Amino acid sequence: MNLRRVLADFSVFRREYLRNKEGFFFALVFPVILILLFGAIFSGNNHSPINVYALNEDNGPLGSSFLNSLNQSGAIKVIIAPSGSVFPDYLLKNSYSQGILIPSNFTYSIHSAGKAVIIMYSNPADTSTQVATGVVNSVAEAFNLKLSNSSNFIAIVQKSVNESSPSYIDFLIPGLIGFTVLTSPMFSMVNLSAEYKKSKFFKQLSLTPLTKGEWLTSKIIWYVIISMISFVLMTATGTLLFGANVRITPLVLPFVIFGSLLFVSLGMLVGTITKSIESAGVIGNIITFPMMFLSGTFFPLSIMPSWLARIAHIFPLYYIIDGLTATMVYDNLRSALIDLAIILVICLILSIAAVMAFKWREE
């Protein structure tokens, strides 16, 4: 073995490897992004209090006192629901995962019968449910001891926010649909636009009757079809094999269509403005992977630190997944329409930017 030849080959390979920016990204940068993301999500530090919506129908003082004790725990933030609302419907229509109903006879029952009931509504698929339930039970025990050194006063009755009791698979299906809407057009259009620009294929297309709008429209139609096929496959698989209980409504269609348009435009914009195929791939990955993990695709935002959950709201994928969840799981038309309106605005901005940046011929 000749060490000189080994070092010479090593030097050549090193230069070749470092020229491949996409390989460099996945070897060194991507693992750092993952450890930062998962470390922030699962570190257990700086988690915000869990929002628990409460309706206090108690005519006496003990209902309010119990809710104040929950707030003072620091792990729960009690948000009072509008009086007179049908509480289960209120939680379901607003896609809230946690709720506490204090009945009208709460104080009277404790003083007269020595026992009272609090109804806690929760979403079994939300990972914060166990934490919220544990805190409520602990506060109830402390409240009992404070009353008369007894642990038998308050009973917590568990009920589901949704009568159909959504499971994790119910929430995973909208997340994976959003995942497909993101990755398929985004990765493909980034590489396609950068490669066509480098190979001067766009210049050749400019000599044909095909217009830029027609070229872009054909790509949008293709990825809408791909996304719809993926939607059907994932919904059928989740329903038939895992018993998922999701609603198929007409409102799913605009999320898939405009989601595909949004990421086709974003992918084309990245591929058009970057200087090389490698840099286009790296920038596309930097945009895509944080969006993939921070938009509620695999993990609910409730388990993330508050600052990280706020960052998630800047990603367009968040509104696609949140809107699909609202219409497919909660049947929450109002929330879904708000998400759709936000998607339409983002989609319009990115589409205009992509068309303005896209040129058949380089100057």
Buried (B, 14 or more C-beta within 10 A) or exposed (E): EEEEEEEEEEEEEEEEEEEBBBBBBEEEBBEEBEEEBEEBBEEEEEBBBBBBBBBBBBEBEBBBBBBEBBBEBEBBBBEEBEEEEEBBEBBBBBBBBBBBBBBEBBBBBBEEEEEBBBBBBBBBBBBBBEBBBEBBEBBBEEBBEEBEEEEEBBEBEEBBBBEEEBBEBBBBBBBBBBBBBBBBBBBBBBBBBBBBBBEEEBBEBBEEEEEBEEBBEEBBBBBBEBBBEBBEEBBEBBBEEEEBBBEEEEBBEBBBBBBBBBBBBBBBBBBBBBEBBBBBBBBBBBBBBBBBBBBBBEBBBBBBBEEBBEBBEEBBBBBBBBBBBBBBBBBBEEBBBBBBEBBBEBBBEBBEBBBEBBEBEEE
